[in-house]
Amino acid sequence: MLHSALRNSSKAQVSTIITRSFATEVPSTSTTSESTLLPPKHPTDSGSNKPRPSRLYPSPRPASPRTHPVLTHLPPTFGRNQFLPVSNSTRALLESIVAEFNAPIRYAFAYGSGVFEQAGYSQTKDPRDPDSPMLDFMFAVTHPDHFHSINMHQHPSHYTLHARLFGSDYVSRVQALGPGVWFNAYVPMKGVTIKYGVTTVDNLCSDLLNWKSLYLAGRMHKPLRIIKDDARVRLTQQVNLTSAVRAALLSLPSEFEERELFERITGISYTGDPRMVLPAENRGKIGNIVRNQQPQFRELYHRLVVALPGVHWPSHSGLIKQDTSALARSAHLRKLPSNLLTKVTGRFTEFQEMRKEDENGFWVKLAEDSSKLNGVLNEEMTRIVRTPATIQSIKGIVSAGVGKSLRYSAAKVGKWWKGSGGQ
């Protein structure tokens, strides 16, 4: 039995993802073996025989008898599209940074221009270079207050003065607001500057399955480097990636280039983000991400796309063809994440009576008017993103402090100016 978050999702959806992933496994295009892609266990992992350092406080909390059973194992080839290769030096750096944290981390990944190249960004990792991107990390933990308590004792400088004064319980309460993430930014570590977010595994999986806020799910639509793997997250991430493909296909014509698919997918999490309206983000960011990361996007999505009925994408071609009939589009529509789907169907009140009598006909009817459906999908994704993204932007002042927030905002304004054509 999967965790409660998985039980809230569609059983058919999860079953379909597992079945199709096994059915479409082909030899990886990467020359890097699976064993080298999976990170080694950290000494603080639950399976290690090494004792936890005595300086940690408080001691790890005992397992709760009320905790739901978690998914502990998946076949090693399941979801291998998620394990994107990076250079040996980058991999070693990322793993060494995560290994510095004594607080327990169940799932960790690195993302952004510091990991995968983006047009318009310097690739130097010299922290003295003002154009050098921060290395961005996301940590998913089981108990946030426990994590912050240990991390505060080990790395007090990562937190602002008021956060240290109020303690880990305060930090975890602020973290729970909005999309459920706490960020520590401008942290010097291993000779580079990093920013890391902390969330819970429950919150992460809920967003991946249901698109509750699209804050975490949207970040994970794009290439990332997994550093610590977790079976439950890997499963729900495969659902998230397939949902992103379905949403993008609904807005694309019968023939299109793979670049268009990747840009539509990338743009999902930026729809409604206040930073894209205010002078706080590079307007050309979506194009920049896709332009230099197209091979990674292809590795991430190709197997999932060709497994969908009515979609044709030869491995040697960048041209994708799909069946755009109302019946084919309805199959994509009805399998979108539950939060988005509830909002979309609520907009078509004129067909609700029809739904009671003919469920299949209801979905086909919604898919017939492609222009109206695409408009509704875009509006509802915008609404899902806007409020959590706005709350998280405000939370940044609390978590990072005024000084770091101003520094971060100044850097974002500079990128926005460049993206707007200013010099």
LOPA-433041 format. One record per residue (C-alpha): residue in three letters; x, y, z. Coordinates in steps of 0.05 Angstrom, whole numbers, plus 5000, padded with zeros to 4 digits. Example, Ala and Ser with C-alpha at 12.3 -4.5 7.8 and 13.67 -1.06 7.14 Angstrom:
% residues 2
(pt 'Ala', (5246, 4910, 5156))
(pt 'Ser', (5273, 4979, 5143))
***
This chain:
% residues 423
(pt 'Met', (5000, 5000, 5000))
(pt 'Leu', (5026, 5069, 4982))
(pt 'His', (5024, 5129, 5027))
(pt 'Ser', (4959, 5167, 5037))
(pt 'Ala', (4980, 5218, 4986))
(pt 'Leu', (4982, 5163, 4934))
(pt 'Arg', (4914, 5137, 4957))
(pt 'Asn', (4885, 5206, 4942))
(pt 'Ser', (4908, 5200, 4870))
(pt 'Ser', (4875, 5161, 4814))
(pt 'Lys', (4892, 5087, 4821))
(pt 'Ala', (4884, 5079, 4746))
(pt 'Gln', (4931, 5137, 4734))
(pt 'Val', (4986, 5108, 4777))
(pt 'Ser', (4976, 5038, 4748))
(pt 'Thr', (4980, 5066, 4678))
(pt 'Ile', (5045, 5102, 4692))
(pt 'Ile', (5078, 5039, 4720))
(pt 'Thr', (5053, 4995, 4663))
(pt 'Arg', (5075, 5042, 4609))
(pt 'Ser', (5142, 5057, 4639))
(pt 'Phe', (5158, 4982, 4640))
(pt 'Ala', (5130, 4972, 4570))
(pt 'Thr', (5171, 5027, 4539))
(pt 'Glu', (5238, 5015, 4572))
(pt 'Val', (5293, 5018, 4520))
(pt 'Pro', (5369, 5022, 4528))
(pt 'Ser', (5388, 5089, 4557))
(pt 'Thr', (5420, 5139, 4510))
(pt 'Ser', (5468, 5158, 4564))
(pt 'Thr', (5535, 5122, 4570))
(pt 'Thr', (5533, 5130, 4645))
(pt 'Ser', (5511, 5067, 4681))
(pt 'Glu', (5452, 5067, 4728))
(pt 'Ser', (5497, 5051, 4787))
(pt 'Thr', (5537, 5114, 4775))
(pt 'Leu', (5474, 5156, 4770))
(pt 'Leu', (5447, 5135, 4837))
(pt 'Pro', (5482, 5171, 4894))
(pt 'Pro', (5517, 5132, 4949))
(pt 'Lys', (5483, 5127, 5017))
(pt 'His', (5502, 5181, 5066))
(pt 'Pro', (5525, 5158, 5135))
(pt 'Thr', (5463, 5188, 5165))
(pt 'Asp', (5416, 5146, 5121))
(pt 'Ser', (5370, 5100, 5159))
(pt 'Gly', (5403, 5038, 5130))
(pt 'Ser', (5473, 5055, 5154))
(pt 'Asn', (5507, 5018, 5211))
(pt 'Lys', (5549, 5078, 5229))
(pt 'Pro', (5526, 5113, 5292))
(pt 'Arg', (5498, 5183, 5285))
(pt 'Pro', (5547, 5236, 5311))
(pt 'Ser', (5536, 5249, 5385))
(pt 'Arg', (5537, 5324, 5376))
(pt 'Leu', (5469, 5323, 5341))
(pt 'Tyr', (5411, 5349, 5383))
(pt 'Pro', (5356, 5331, 5392))
(pt 'Ser', (5363, 5256, 5382))
(pt 'Pro', (5324, 5226, 5324))
(pt 'Arg', (5251, 5217, 5341))
(pt 'Pro', (5223, 5145, 5344))
(pt 'Ala', (5179, 5120, 5289))
(pt 'Ser', (5106, 5137, 5301))
(pt 'Pro', (5059, 5077, 5302))
(pt 'Arg', (5008, 5120, 5265))
(pt 'Thr', (5055, 5133, 5207))
(pt 'His', (5027, 5105, 5142))
(pt 'Pro', (5070, 5052, 5107))
(pt 'Val', (5113, 5081, 5052))
(pt 'Leu', (5136, 5054, 4986))
(pt 'Thr', (5206, 5028, 4998))
(pt 'His', (5224, 4993, 4933))
(pt 'Leu', (5215, 5001, 4858))
(pt 'Pro', (5248, 4962, 4802))
(pt 'Pro', (5315, 4995, 4788))
(pt 'Thr', (5296, 5014, 4716))
(pt 'Phe', (5231, 5047, 4735))
(pt 'Gly', (5234, 5122, 4723))
(pt 'Arg', (5306, 5120, 4698))
(pt 'Asn', (5289, 5178, 4652))
(pt 'Gln', (5291, 5221, 4715))
(pt 'Phe', (5365, 5207, 4727))
(pt 'Leu', (5397, 5258, 4681))
(pt 'Pro', (5473, 5254, 4675))
(pt 'Val', (5519, 5312, 4693))
(pt 'Ser', (5594, 5318, 4689))
(pt 'Asn', (5635, 5279, 4741))
(pt 'Ser', (5659, 5344, 4773))
(pt 'Thr', (5589, 5372, 4779))
(pt 'Arg', (5563, 5307, 4807))
(pt 'Ala', (5618, 5303, 4858))
(pt 'Leu', (5606, 5375, 4880))
(pt 'Leu', (5531, 5366, 4887))
(pt 'Glu', (5537, 5302, 4927))
(pt 'Ser', (5591, 5331, 4972))
(pt 'Ile', (5547, 5391, 4989))
(pt 'Val', (5487, 5347, 5007))
(pt 'Ala', (5533, 5302, 5048))
(pt 'Glu', (5551, 5362, 5091))
(pt 'Phe', (5482, 5363, 5123))
(pt 'Asn', (5475, 5320, 5185))
(pt 'Ala', (5400, 5330, 5188))
(pt 'Pro', (5362, 5273, 5155))
(pt 'Ile', (5342, 5285, 5082))
(pt 'Arg', (5299, 5234, 5047))
(pt 'Tyr', (5300, 5263, 4977))
(pt 'Ala', (5345, 5316, 4947))
(pt 'Phe', (5356, 5346, 4879))
(pt 'Ala', (5394, 5404, 4848))
(pt 'Tyr', (5365, 5446, 4793))
(pt 'Gly', (5373, 5511, 4754))
(pt 'Ser', (5426, 5546, 4714))
(pt 'Gly', (5481, 5526, 4763))
(pt 'Val', (5470, 5452, 4746))
(pt 'Phe', (5447, 5453, 4674))
(pt 'Glu', (5468, 5507, 4626))
(pt 'Gln', (5419, 5563, 4608))
(pt 'Ala', (5429, 5614, 4554))
(pt 'Gly', (5448, 5682, 4582))
(pt 'Tyr', (5478, 5654, 4647))
(pt 'Ser', (5551, 5648, 4665))
(pt 'Gln', (5571, 5576, 4678))
(pt 'Thr', (5629, 5593, 4724))
(pt 'Lys', (5618, 5571, 4796))
(pt 'Asp', (5665, 5622, 4825))
(pt 'Pro', (5625, 5655, 4882))
(pt 'Arg', (5666, 5719, 4872))
(pt 'Asp', (5637, 5726, 4801))
(pt 'Pro', (5573, 5768, 4805))
(pt 'Asp', (5546, 5732, 4744))
(pt 'Ser', (5557, 5663, 4773))
(pt 'Pro', (5491, 5628, 4787))
(pt 'Met', (5475, 5601, 4856))
(pt 'Leu', (5470, 5526, 4860))
(pt 'Asp', (5397, 5511, 4876))
(pt 'Phe', (5376, 5451, 4918))
(pt 'Met', (5311, 5423, 4944))
(pt 'Phe', (5309, 5377, 5005))
(pt 'Ala', (5247, 5335, 5022))
(pt 'Val', (5246, 5313, 5095))
(pt 'Thr', (5199, 5274, 5139))
(pt 'His', (5195, 5321, 5200))
(pt 'Pro', (5212, 5394, 5184))
(pt 'Asp', (5219, 5417, 5256))
(pt 'His', (5267, 5361, 5270))
(pt 'Phe', (5308, 5377, 5208))
(pt 'His', (5312, 5451, 5224))
(pt 'Ser', (5330, 5438, 5297))
(pt 'Ile', (5390, 5395, 5277))
(pt 'Asn', (5408, 5440, 5219))
(pt 'Met', (5405, 5503, 5262))
(pt 'His', (5456, 5473, 5310))
(pt 'Gln', (5502, 5451, 5254))
(pt 'His', (5494, 5511, 5208))
(pt 'Pro', (5468, 5570, 5249))
(pt 'Ser', (5494, 5620, 5198))
(pt 'His', (5446, 5593, 5146))
(pt 'Tyr', (5387, 5623, 5185))
(pt 'Thr', (5371, 5695, 5200))
(pt 'Leu', (5377, 5720, 5272))
(pt 'His', (5302, 5722, 5284))
(pt 'Ala', (5295, 5650, 5258))
(pt 'Arg', (5347, 5626, 5307))
(pt 'Leu', (5315, 5664, 5364))
(pt 'Phe', (5245, 5636, 5350))
(pt 'Gly', (5272, 5566, 5337))
(pt 'Ser', (5258, 5507, 5292))
(pt 'Asp', (5183, 5504, 5309))
(pt 'Tyr', (5174, 5575, 5283))
(pt 'Val', (5213, 5559, 5220))
(pt 'Ser', (5171, 5497, 5205))
(pt 'Arg', (5106, 5537, 5215))
(pt 'Val', (5129, 5590, 5166))
(pt 'Gln', (5151, 5536, 5119))
(pt 'Ala', (5081, 5506, 5118))
(pt 'Leu', (5050, 5570, 5091))
(pt 'Gly', (5034, 5575, 5017))
(pt 'Pro', (5070, 5521, 4976))
(pt 'Gly', (5103, 5493, 5038))
(pt 'Val', (5177, 5510, 5027))
(pt 'Trp', (5230, 5545, 5069))
(pt 'Phe', (5291, 5574, 5033))
(pt 'Asn', (5360, 5589, 5059))
(pt 'Ala', (5396, 5632, 5007))
(pt 'Tyr', (5466, 5658, 4994))
(pt 'Val', (5499, 5602, 5035))
(pt 'Pro', (5573, 5592, 5022))
(pt 'Met', (5591, 5519, 5019))
(pt 'Lys', (5647, 5479, 4987))
(pt 'Gly', (5674, 5541, 4953))
(pt 'Val', (5608, 5559, 4919))
(pt 'Thr', (5544, 5596, 4937))
(pt 'Ile', (5481, 5555, 4945))
(pt 'Lys', (5407, 5564, 4959))
(pt 'Tyr', (5367, 5506, 4987))
(pt 'Gly', (5294, 5496, 5000))
(pt 'Val', (5264, 5450, 5051))
(pt 'Thr', (5196, 5417, 5044))
(pt 'Thr', (5163, 5353, 5068))
(pt 'Val', (5157, 5289, 5028))
(pt 'Asp', (5082, 5290, 5039))
(pt 'Asn', (5076, 5361, 5012))
(pt 'Leu', (5121, 5345, 4952))
(pt 'Cys', (5083, 5283, 4932))
(pt 'Ser', (5016, 5318, 4940))
(pt 'Asp', (5037, 5372, 4892))
(pt 'Leu', (5067, 5323, 4842))
(pt 'Leu', (5003, 5282, 4840))
(pt 'Asn', (4949, 5335, 4847))
(pt 'Trp', (4982, 5401, 4826))
(pt 'Lys', (4960, 5432, 4891))
(pt 'Ser', (5004, 5493, 4881))
(pt 'Leu', (5048, 5474, 4820))
(pt 'Tyr', (5106, 5506, 4858))
(pt 'Leu', (5145, 5442, 4868))
(pt 'Ala', (5113, 5402, 4812))
(pt 'Gly', (5129, 5458, 4763))
(pt 'Arg', (5203, 5460, 4783))
(pt 'Met', (5205, 5385, 4772))
(pt 'His', (5177, 5391, 4702))
(pt 'Lys', (5246, 5416, 4682))
(pt 'Pro', (5314, 5379, 4681))
(pt 'Leu', (5342, 5367, 4751))
(pt 'Arg', (5396, 5324, 4782))
(pt 'Ile', (5373, 5275, 4834))
(pt 'Ile', (5423, 5269, 4891))
(pt 'Lys', (5384, 5227, 4942))
(pt 'Asp', (5329, 5183, 4913))
(pt 'Asp', (5264, 5161, 4945))
(pt 'Ala', (5218, 5108, 4914))
(pt 'Arg', (5153, 5144, 4931))
(pt 'Val', (5177, 5210, 4902))
(pt 'Arg', (5203, 5175, 4839))
(pt 'Leu', (5135, 5144, 4828))
(pt 'Thr', (5096, 5208, 4838))
(pt 'Gln', (5146, 5247, 4796))
(pt 'Gln', (5132, 5200, 4737))
(pt 'Val', (5058, 5217, 4745))
(pt 'Asn', (5076, 5291, 4747))
(pt 'Leu', (5117, 5288, 4683))
(pt 'Thr', (5062, 5252, 4646))
(pt 'Ser', (5011, 5303, 4670))
(pt 'Ala', (5055, 5358, 4643))
(pt 'Val', (5058, 5324, 4575))
(pt 'Arg', (4982, 5316, 4573))
(pt 'Ala', (4970, 5389, 4591))
(pt 'Ala', (5019, 5412, 4538))
(pt 'Leu', (4991, 5366, 4484))
(pt 'Leu', (4921, 5396, 4494))
(pt 'Ser', (4949, 5464, 4474))
(pt 'Leu', (4988, 5440, 4413))
(pt 'Pro', (4967, 5427, 4341))
(pt 'Ser', (4970, 5360, 4304))
(pt 'Glu', (5043, 5372, 4284))
(pt 'Phe', (5096, 5410, 4322))
(pt 'Glu', (5170, 5410, 4339))
(pt 'Glu', (5196, 5380, 4403))
(pt 'Arg', (5222, 5449, 4424))
(pt 'Glu', (5149, 5474, 4426))
(pt 'Leu', (5130, 5416, 4472))
(pt 'Phe', (5187, 5432, 4519))
(pt 'Glu', (5171, 5506, 4521))
(pt 'Arg', (5097, 5492, 4536))
(pt 'Ile', (5117, 5445, 4593))
(pt 'Thr', (5167, 5494, 4621))
(pt 'Gly', (5117, 5551, 4618))
(pt 'Ile', (5066, 5515, 4661))
(pt 'Ser', (5099, 5536, 4727))
(pt 'Tyr', (5111, 5607, 4703))
(pt 'Thr', (5038, 5619, 4685))
(pt 'Gly', (5012, 5665, 4740))
(pt 'Asp', (5079, 5673, 4774))
(pt 'Pro', (5081, 5747, 4797))
(pt 'Arg', (5156, 5750, 4782))
(pt 'Met', (5141, 5743, 4708))
(pt 'Val', (5098, 5806, 4710))
(pt 'Leu', (5139, 5848, 4757))
(pt 'Pro', (5212, 5866, 4741))
(pt 'Ala', (5236, 5806, 4779))
(pt 'Glu', (5250, 5753, 4727))
(pt 'Asn', (5282, 5745, 4659))
(pt 'Arg', (5226, 5750, 4608))
(pt 'Gly', (5265, 5703, 4562))
(pt 'Lys', (5275, 5651, 4616))
(pt 'Ile', (5232, 5596, 4585))
(pt 'Gly', (5268, 5601, 4519))
(pt 'Asn', (5335, 5603, 4554))
(pt 'Ile', (5321, 5540, 4593))
(pt 'Val', (5298, 5500, 4533))
(pt 'Arg', (5350, 5525, 4484))
(pt 'Asn', (5410, 5496, 4520))
(pt 'Gln', (5376, 5438, 4555))
(pt 'Gln', (5340, 5405, 4497))
(pt 'Pro', (5378, 5338, 4503))
(pt 'Gln', (5359, 5334, 4576))
(pt 'Phe', (5286, 5350, 4561))
(pt 'Arg', (5286, 5296, 4508))
(pt 'Glu', (5315, 5244, 4555))
(pt 'Leu', (5264, 5264, 4608))
(pt 'Tyr', (5202, 5261, 4564))
(pt 'His', (5212, 5219, 4502))
(pt 'Arg', (5193, 5152, 4532))
(pt 'Leu', (5132, 5181, 4566))
(pt 'Val', (5107, 5216, 4503))
(pt 'Val', (5112, 5156, 4456))
(pt 'Ala', (5075, 5113, 4508))
(pt 'Leu', (5013, 5156, 4501))
(pt 'Pro', (4961, 5134, 4450))
(pt 'Gly', (4955, 5175, 4387))
(pt 'Val', (5023, 5208, 4393))
(pt 'His', (5080, 5193, 4343))
(pt 'Trp', (5151, 5217, 4357))
(pt 'Pro', (5206, 5178, 4321))
(pt 'Ser', (5271, 5174, 4361))
(pt 'His', (5310, 5202, 4301))
(pt 'Ser', (5264, 5262, 4291))
(pt 'Gly', (5246, 5326, 4327))
(pt 'Leu', (5176, 5328, 4295))
(pt 'Ile', (5118, 5304, 4337))
(pt 'Lys', (5049, 5285, 4310))
(pt 'Gln', (4987, 5273, 4351))
(pt 'Asp', (4914, 5255, 4342))
(pt 'Thr', (4875, 5319, 4356))
(pt 'Ser', (4805, 5290, 4351))
(pt 'Ala', (4757, 5306, 4407))
(pt 'Leu', (4760, 5234, 4430))
(pt 'Ala', (4836, 5234, 4434))
(pt 'Arg', (4838, 5301, 4469))
(pt 'Ser', (4786, 5279, 4519))
(pt 'Ala', (4831, 5221, 4539))
(pt 'His', (4886, 5270, 4558))
(pt 'Leu', (4837, 5318, 4592))
(pt 'Arg', (4804, 5269, 4639))
(pt 'Lys', (4873, 5245, 4666))
(pt 'Leu', (4898, 5314, 4686))
(pt 'Pro', (4915, 5325, 4760))
(pt 'Ser', (4854, 5326, 4805))
(pt 'Asn', (4861, 5398, 4830))
(pt 'Leu', (4865, 5426, 4759))
(pt 'Leu', (4811, 5380, 4733))
(pt 'Thr', (4761, 5400, 4787))
(pt 'Lys', (4772, 5474, 4770))
(pt 'Val', (4766, 5463, 4695))
(pt 'Thr', (4703, 5421, 4697))
(pt 'Gly', (4671, 5471, 4744))
(pt 'Arg', (4676, 5523, 4688))
(pt 'Phe', (4631, 5482, 4642))
(pt 'Thr', (4567, 5485, 4681))
(pt 'Glu', (4524, 5478, 4619))
(pt 'Phe', (4547, 5405, 4611))
(pt 'Gln', (4539, 5381, 4682))
(pt 'Glu', (4471, 5348, 4671))
(pt 'Met', (4501, 5312, 4611))
(pt 'Arg', (4557, 5285, 4655))
(pt 'Lys', (4506, 5248, 4699))
(pt 'Glu', (4478, 5211, 4639))
(pt 'Asp', (4539, 5201, 4594))
(pt 'Glu', (4607, 5208, 4627))
(pt 'Asn', (4647, 5193, 4564))
(pt 'Gly', (4604, 5240, 4523))
(pt 'Phe', (4616, 5295, 4574))
(pt 'Trp', (4692, 5293, 4566))
(pt 'Val', (4687, 5290, 4490))
(pt 'Lys', (4640, 5351, 4491))
(pt 'Leu', (4690, 5391, 4532))
(pt 'Ala', (4747, 5372, 4485))
(pt 'Glu', (4708, 5391, 4422))
(pt 'Asp', (4719, 5466, 4430))
(pt 'Ser', (4795, 5467, 4433))
(pt 'Ser', (4802, 5542, 4436))
(pt 'Lys', (4754, 5549, 4495))
(pt 'Leu', (4785, 5490, 4532))
(pt 'Asn', (4856, 5517, 4522))
(pt 'Gly', (4835, 5584, 4549))
(pt 'Val', (4802, 5553, 4610))
(pt 'Leu', (4863, 5508, 4623))
(pt 'Asn', (4910, 5567, 4620))
(pt 'Glu', (4867, 5610, 4666))
(pt 'Glu', (4860, 5555, 4718))
(pt 'Met', (4934, 5538, 4718))
(pt 'Thr', (4947, 5613, 4727))
(pt 'Arg', (4902, 5614, 4788))
(pt 'Ile', (4935, 5552, 4818))
(pt 'Val', (5004, 5583, 4811))
(pt 'Arg', (4990, 5655, 4829))
(pt 'Thr', (4971, 5653, 4903))
(pt 'Pro', (5024, 5603, 4928))
(pt 'Ala', (5078, 5637, 4886))
(pt 'Thr', (5059, 5705, 4915))
(pt 'Ile', (5060, 5678, 4986))
(pt 'Gln', (5128, 5646, 4975))
(pt 'Ser', (5156, 5712, 4948))
(pt 'Ile', (5133, 5747, 5012))
(pt 'Lys', (5160, 5690, 5055))
(pt 'Gly', (5228, 5703, 5023))
(pt 'Ile', (5235, 5767, 5063))
(pt 'Val', (5221, 5728, 5127))
(pt 'Ser', (5267, 5670, 5112))
(pt 'Ala', (5324, 5707, 5080))
(pt 'Gly', (5321, 5773, 5117))
(pt 'Val', (5318, 5843, 5086))
(pt 'Gly', (5391, 5845, 5065))
(pt 'Lys', (5392, 5780, 5027))
(pt 'Ser', (5323, 5793, 4998))
(pt 'Leu', (5346, 5860, 4969))
(pt 'Arg', (5408, 5827, 4941))
(pt 'Tyr', (5367, 5771, 4909))
(pt 'Ser', (5316, 5820, 4881))
(pt 'Ala', (5370, 5864, 4851))
(pt 'Ala', (5399, 5803, 4815))
(pt 'Lys', (5330, 5784, 4789))
(pt 'Val', (5316, 5855, 4765))
(pt 'Gly', (5381, 5854, 4727))
(pt 'Lys', (5361, 5789, 4692))
(pt 'Trp', (5292, 5818, 4677))
(pt 'Trp', (5325, 5879, 4646))
(pt 'Lys', (5368, 5836, 4601))
(pt 'Gly', (5308, 5793, 4582))
(pt 'Ser', (5270, 5856, 4564))
(pt 'Gly', (5324, 5878, 4516))
(pt 'Gly', (5355, 5931, 4561))
(pt 'Gln', (5431, 5938, 4563))
***
